[in-house]
Amino acid sequence: AIKEDSLMLLGSYFSKATNIQQVLDQFLTPLFTFVLNDYRDCHPEARESEVLNMLAILINKAESRITNRIPDIFDLTFEH
């Protein structure tokens, strides 16, 4: 429950952020390092769907500033 609440909080923060470049600079690396790697390594039935919601919010907010990271996001969220 804590993980889900944390992801929802991040999604809310991303959606309300006014300086998206600062958000990307501060959150993108830890997001990839901890959240997306955990999502990838987790058993499929135990994966937290809120990760995908949070990513959708971030991608919609960041628009073209995150385009170069989309392949990395796909690699970490979808099985080959």
Biotite code that builds the C-alpha atoms (Angstrom):
import biotite.structure as struc

atoms = struc.array([
    struc.Atom([0.000, 0.000, 0.000], chain_id="A", res_id=1, res_name="ALA", atom_name="CA", element="C"),
    struc.Atom([2.892, 2.361, 0.715], chain_id="A", res_id=2, res_name="ILE", atom_name="CA", element="C"),
    struc.Atom([4.356, 1.814, -2.748], chain_id="A", res_id=3, res_name="LYS", atom_name="CA", element="C"),
    struc.Atom([1.021, 2.521, -4.427], chain_id="A", res_id=4, res_name="GLU", atom_name="CA", element="C"),
    struc.Atom([0.475, 5.673, -2.357], chain_id="A", res_id=5, res_name="ASP", atom_name="CA", element="C"),
    struc.Atom([3.998, 6.887, -3.139], chain_id="A", res_id=6, res_name="SER", atom_name="CA", element="C"),
    struc.Atom([3.448, 6.364, -6.863], chain_id="A", res_id=7, res_name="LEU", atom_name="CA", element="C"),
    struc.Atom([0.131, 8.207, -6.706], chain_id="A", res_id=8, res_name="MET", atom_name="CA", element="C"),
    struc.Atom([1.835, 11.075, -4.868], chain_id="A", res_id=9, res_name="LEU", atom_name="CA", element="C"),
    struc.Atom([4.559, 11.240, -7.531], chain_id="A", res_id=10, res_name="LEU", atom_name="CA", element="C"),
    struc.Atom([1.940, 11.246, -10.279], chain_id="A", res_id=11, res_name="GLY", atom_name="CA", element="C"),
    struc.Atom([0.093, 14.099, -8.575], chain_id="A", res_id=12, res_name="SER", atom_name="CA", element="C"),
    struc.Atom([3.319, 16.042, -8.159], chain_id="A", res_id=13, res_name="TYR", atom_name="CA", element="C"),
    struc.Atom([4.229, 15.526, -11.825], chain_id="A", res_id=14, res_name="PHE", atom_name="CA", element="C"),
    struc.Atom([0.797, 16.639, -13.006], chain_id="A", res_id=15, res_name="SER", atom_name="CA", element="C"),
    struc.Atom([0.931, 19.852, -10.959], chain_id="A", res_id=16, res_name="LYS", atom_name="CA", element="C"),
    struc.Atom([4.589, 20.714, -11.628], chain_id="A", res_id=17, res_name="ALA", atom_name="CA", element="C"),
    struc.Atom([5.214, 23.982, -13.419], chain_id="A", res_id=18, res_name="THR", atom_name="CA", element="C"),
    struc.Atom([8.932, 23.475, -14.110], chain_id="A", res_id=19, res_name="ASN", atom_name="CA", element="C"),
    struc.Atom([8.925, 20.109, -15.867], chain_id="A", res_id=20, res_name="ILE", atom_name="CA", element="C"),
    struc.Atom([12.617, 20.341, -16.779], chain_id="A", res_id=21, res_name="GLN", atom_name="CA", element="C"),
    struc.Atom([13.498, 20.530, -13.091], chain_id="A", res_id=22, res_name="GLN", atom_name="CA", element="C"),
    struc.Atom([11.271, 17.511, -12.450], chain_id="A", res_id=23, res_name="VAL", atom_name="CA", element="C"),
    struc.Atom([13.042, 15.576, -15.191], chain_id="A", res_id=24, res_name="LEU", atom_name="CA", element="C"),
    struc.Atom([16.462, 16.602, -13.890], chain_id="A", res_id=25, res_name="ASP", atom_name="CA", element="C"),
    struc.Atom([15.680, 15.605, -10.311], chain_id="A", res_id=26, res_name="GLN", atom_name="CA", element="C"),
    struc.Atom([13.396, 12.591, -10.710], chain_id="A", res_id=27, res_name="PHE", atom_name="CA", element="C"),
    struc.Atom([14.154, 10.814, -13.972], chain_id="A", res_id=28, res_name="LEU", atom_name="CA", element="C"),
    struc.Atom([17.340, 8.996, -12.937], chain_id="A", res_id=29, res_name="THR", atom_name="CA", element="C"),
    struc.Atom([16.000, 7.824, -9.552], chain_id="A", res_id=30, res_name="PRO", atom_name="CA", element="C"),
    struc.Atom([12.731, 6.889, -11.239], chain_id="A", res_id=31, res_name="LEU", atom_name="CA", element="C"),
    struc.Atom([14.555, 4.650, -13.691], chain_id="A", res_id=32, res_name="PHE", atom_name="CA", element="C"),
    struc.Atom([16.958, 3.302, -11.079], chain_id="A", res_id=33, res_name="THR", atom_name="CA", element="C"),
    struc.Atom([14.444, 2.353, -8.423], chain_id="A", res_id=34, res_name="PHE", atom_name="CA", element="C"),
    struc.Atom([10.872, 2.361, -9.692], chain_id="A", res_id=35, res_name="VAL", atom_name="CA", element="C"),
    struc.Atom([11.170, 1.041, -13.239], chain_id="A", res_id=36, res_name="LEU", atom_name="CA", element="C"),
    struc.Atom([13.859, -1.522, -12.452], chain_id="A", res_id=37, res_name="ASN", atom_name="CA", element="C"),
    struc.Atom([11.714, -2.777, -9.562], chain_id="A", res_id=38, res_name="ASP", atom_name="CA", element="C"),
    struc.Atom([8.683, -2.942, -11.866], chain_id="A", res_id=39, res_name="TYR", atom_name="CA", element="C"),
    struc.Atom([10.654, -4.936, -14.443], chain_id="A", res_id=40, res_name="ARG", atom_name="CA", element="C"),
    struc.Atom([12.117, -7.349, -11.880], chain_id="A", res_id=41, res_name="ASP", atom_name="CA", element="C"),
    struc.Atom([8.858, -7.907, -10.009], chain_id="A", res_id=42, res_name="CYS", atom_name="CA", element="C"),
    struc.Atom([6.701, -10.976, -10.630], chain_id="A", res_id=43, res_name="HIS", atom_name="CA", element="C"),
    struc.Atom([4.067, -10.032, -13.273], chain_id="A", res_id=44, res_name="PRO", atom_name="CA", element="C"),
    struc.Atom([1.128, -10.561, -10.893], chain_id="A", res_id=45, res_name="GLU", atom_name="CA", element="C"),
    struc.Atom([2.766, -8.348, -8.256], chain_id="A", res_id=46, res_name="ALA", atom_name="CA", element="C"),
    struc.Atom([3.516, -5.391, -10.533], chain_id="A", res_id=47, res_name="ARG", atom_name="CA", element="C"),
    struc.Atom([1.974, -2.155, -9.382], chain_id="A", res_id=48, res_name="GLU", atom_name="CA", element="C"),
    struc.Atom([-0.286, -0.722, -12.089], chain_id="A", res_id=49, res_name="SER", atom_name="CA", element="C"),
    struc.Atom([0.182, 2.740, -10.601], chain_id="A", res_id=50, res_name="GLU", atom_name="CA", element="C"),
    struc.Atom([3.678, 2.745, -12.175], chain_id="A", res_id=51, res_name="VAL", atom_name="CA", element="C"),
    struc.Atom([2.062, 2.896, -15.613], chain_id="A", res_id=52, res_name="LEU", atom_name="CA", element="C"),
    struc.Atom([-0.314, 5.664, -14.531], chain_id="A", res_id=53, res_name="ASN", atom_name="CA", element="C"),
    struc.Atom([2.566, 7.706, -13.128], chain_id="A", res_id=54, res_name="MET", atom_name="CA", element="C"),
    struc.Atom([4.565, 7.207, -16.332], chain_id="A", res_id=55, res_name="LEU", atom_name="CA", element="C"),
    struc.Atom([1.602, 8.308, -18.450], chain_id="A", res_id=56, res_name="ALA", atom_name="CA", element="C"),
    struc.Atom([1.293, 11.499, -16.417], chain_id="A", res_id=57, res_name="ILE", atom_name="CA", element="C"),
    struc.Atom([5.014, 12.204, -16.696], chain_id="A", res_id=58, res_name="LEU", atom_name="CA", element="C"),
    struc.Atom([5.137, 11.534, -20.439], chain_id="A", res_id=59, res_name="ILE", atom_name="CA", element="C"),
    struc.Atom([2.060, 13.678, -21.120], chain_id="A", res_id=60, res_name="ASN", atom_name="CA", element="C"),
    struc.Atom([3.477, 16.514, -19.047], chain_id="A", res_id=61, res_name="LYS", atom_name="CA", element="C"),
    struc.Atom([7.048, 16.336, -20.405], chain_id="A", res_id=62, res_name="ALA", atom_name="CA", element="C"),
    struc.Atom([6.002, 15.873, -24.041], chain_id="A", res_id=63, res_name="GLU", atom_name="CA", element="C"),
    struc.Atom([9.014, 16.124, -26.380], chain_id="A", res_id=64, res_name="SER", atom_name="CA", element="C"),
    struc.Atom([11.519, 16.521, -23.527], chain_id="A", res_id=65, res_name="ARG", atom_name="CA", element="C"),
    struc.Atom([11.226, 12.838, -22.672], chain_id="A", res_id=66, res_name="ILE", atom_name="CA", element="C"),
    struc.Atom([10.932, 11.393, -26.188], chain_id="A", res_id=67, res_name="THR", atom_name="CA", element="C"),
    struc.Atom([14.533, 10.169, -26.201], chain_id="A", res_id=68, res_name="ASN", atom_name="CA", element="C"),
    struc.Atom([13.832, 8.074, -23.070], chain_id="A", res_id=69, res_name="ARG", atom_name="CA", element="C"),
    struc.Atom([10.710, 6.322, -24.420], chain_id="A", res_id=70, res_name="ILE", atom_name="CA", element="C"),
    struc.Atom([12.672, 3.253, -25.673], chain_id="A", res_id=71, res_name="PRO", atom_name="CA", element="C"),
    struc.Atom([14.202, 2.862, -22.190], chain_id="A", res_id=72, res_name="ASP", atom_name="CA", element="C"),
    struc.Atom([10.760, 3.126, -20.596], chain_id="A", res_id=73, res_name="ILE", atom_name="CA", element="C"),
    struc.Atom([9.390, 0.467, -22.957], chain_id="A", res_id=74, res_name="PHE", atom_name="CA", element="C"),
    struc.Atom([12.335, -1.825, -22.200], chain_id="A", res_id=75, res_name="ASP", atom_name="CA", element="C"),
    struc.Atom([11.695, -1.552, -18.481], chain_id="A", res_id=76, res_name="LEU", atom_name="CA", element="C"),
    struc.Atom([7.915, -1.841, -18.533], chain_id="A", res_id=77, res_name="THR", atom_name="CA", element="C"),
    struc.Atom([7.078, -4.340, -21.264], chain_id="A", res_id=78, res_name="PHE", atom_name="CA", element="C"),
    struc.Atom([8.392, -7.866, -21.633], chain_id="A", res_id=79, res_name="GLU", atom_name="CA", element="C"),
    struc.Atom([10.263, -8.734, -24.806], chain_id="A", res_id=80, res_name="HIS", atom_name="CA", element="C"),
])
